[in-house]
Amino acid sequence: MNCTRRLAMVSVLVGLAGLVEGCSSGPNSRLVTVRSSGDSPNIDFTVKNLSGVPINSLFLAKTEAVNAAGQDLDDNSPAGQTLWGADLMVHAALADGDRQPIAVPEPGLWDVRVLDRDSRYQHVTGLHLAAGGRYILELNPGGWRAKR
C-alpha cells in the first residue's frame, strides 16, 4: 500500500473513531478563574453555557468520590445517583449563552456532569474551587459525549 493510500485510510479511521465516541467539534469546556481565593468562606461558581444546546441537568460531585467509583459506574444506577446527587439546575434548562450560579458546598476538587435533552453528557473533572474564589465554568461544544 502506498503512502497516500495509508494516509487516506488513517484519516477515515480517525474520522470514524470520532463518530463512535459521539464527540462534537469545537473547543473543550474550561474553568476560568476570575479570583483564586479571598476572605469569604463562600465559593462564587457560575456555569456559562456556550455549548450550542440547552443544558437540561447539572450535577456536582467530589473528584475523589468519582475516581473511587471508577469508570464502569453507571451514572443512572442507584450508586451513580447517590454519587452525583440531585440535579442542581434551578430552572428548567440553561439556554445557550446563559449563565447560572451553582452552590458549591465546600472548597476542594470537584467534578461537574451536565446533560442535554438527548442525554449527551459532558464530564469536567478536577475543578479546584477554593474558599473566596470566583470561577466561571464555560461549557463549550467540544466536550459532548454520547450516552454510555
LODREN-931968 format. One line per field, with one value per residue (C-alpha): x, y, z; residue number from 1. Coordinates in steps of 0.001 Angstrom, whole numbers. Example, Ala and Ser with C-alpha at 12.3 -4.5 7.8 and 13.67 -1.06 7.14 Angstrom:
LODREN-931968
east <- 12300:13670
north <- -4500:-1060
up <- 7800:7140
pos <- 1:2
//
This chain:
LODREN-931968
east <- 0:1484:1875:-1096:-3483:-2204:-2800:-6284:-7063:-5782:-7894:-11023:-10346:-9705:-12930:-14887:-13378:-14717:-18203:-18148:-17187:-20041:-17786:-18715:-16182:-15205:-13341:-13423:-15060:-12813:-12716:-11958:-10528:-11584:-10250:-8404:-9207:-10361:-11566:-15034:-15655:-18077:-17282:-18663:-19178:-21106:-21786:-21860:-23442:-21555:-22205:-24703:-27561:-29611:-28275:-31072:-29302:-26195:-24605:-21656:-19563:-16221:-13480:-12147:-15548:-15924:-12429:-13138:-16366:-14434:-15194:-17568:-20128:-23495:-24418:-28123:-27819:-28723:-24995:-24474:-27439:-26110:-22670:-23907:-26827:-29695:-29885:-28609:-30391:-32583:-34883:-35911:-32921:-29882:-30173:-27152:-25453:-26990:-25271:-26371:-24745:-24261:-23899:-20703:-20916:-17225:-13774:-11967:-11670:-14999:-16343:-19266:-21559:-24109:-26722:-28563:-32067:-30694:-28849:-25472:-23177:-20085:-17930:-15472:-13125:-10771:-12047:-10072:-12530:-11116:-12888:-13366:-12663:-14701:-14958:-16804:-17142:-17522:-19309:-18212:-19322:-16175:-16919:-20164:-20212:-22960:-24838:-22992
north <- 0:3354:6279:8230:5306:4709:8345:8205:5029:6552:9689:7577:5550:8659:10199:7043:6955:10457:9394:6318:8433:10806:13846:17282:19535:22827:23941:21868:23161:25080:26665:30393:31577:35192:35265:32292:32985:35658:36477:34970:31302:31137:29985:32063:29426:30149:27895:29628:27628:28121:24556:25349:23434:23870:22195:20196:18847:19646:17512:18131:15518:15423:14318:11825:10097:9970:8472:5906:4844:4039:4450:1490:3133:3574:7179:6256:3367:3860:4073:6649:8703:8635:9736:12652:13697:15935:17987:21490:23319:25962:26434:24158:24406:26636:28115:28531:31800:31959:31727:30221:30367:26970:26493:24626:23129:23397:24066:21194:19271:18860:17125:18516:16437:18090:16549:17889:16862:13933:12567:13528:14468:16433:15433:18092:16745:18060:21622:23193:25520:27488:29463:33064:32178:33290:30849:30508:27077:27640:24672:24567:22317:20140:18125:16328:12529:10116:8372:5248
up <- 0:-965:1422:30:473:4021:4937:3432:5403:8654:8036:7535:10695:12789:11487:12332:15815:16433:15310:17534:20561:19816:20079:18882:17277:18830:21918:25091:28238:30630:34056:34139:37452:37979:41554:43091:46760:49151:52649:52173:53009:50055:46537:43654:40933:37735:34757:31368:28569:25289:24097:21346:23018:26207:29353:30981:34086:36102:38821:41134:42993:44779:42372:44927:45145:41352:40983:43719:41971:38780:35105:34938:37234:35523:36309:36147:38616:42299:43130:40355:41520:45093:43898:41759:43973:42947:39764:40603:37783:39415:36438:33563:31231:30809:27323:25083:26036:29521:32926:36209:39644:41278:45033:45936:49451:50344:48885:47183:43923:42144:39032:37042:34850:32545:30259:27232:26113:24098:27186:25741:28567:29440:32393:33547:36204:38846:39232:42091:43833:46786:49511:48430:44806:41825:38927:35625:34032:30286:28742:25108:22218:22139:25263:24360:24545:23589:26376:27545
pos <- 1:2:3:4:5:6:7:8:9:10:11:12:13:14:15:16:17:18:19:20:21:22:23:24:25:26:27:28:29:30:31:32:33:34:35:36:37:38:39:40:41:42:43:44:45:46:47:48:49:50:51:52:53:54:55:56:57:58:59:60:61:62:63:64:65:66:67:68:69:70:71:72:73:74:75:76:77:78:79:80:81:82:83:84:85:86:87:88:89:90:91:92:93:94:95:96:97:98:99:100:101:102:103:104:105:106:107:108:109:110:111:112:113:114:115:116:117:118:119:120:121:122:123:124:125:126:127:128:129:130:131:132:133:134:135:136:137:138:139:140:141:142:143:144:145:146:147:148
//
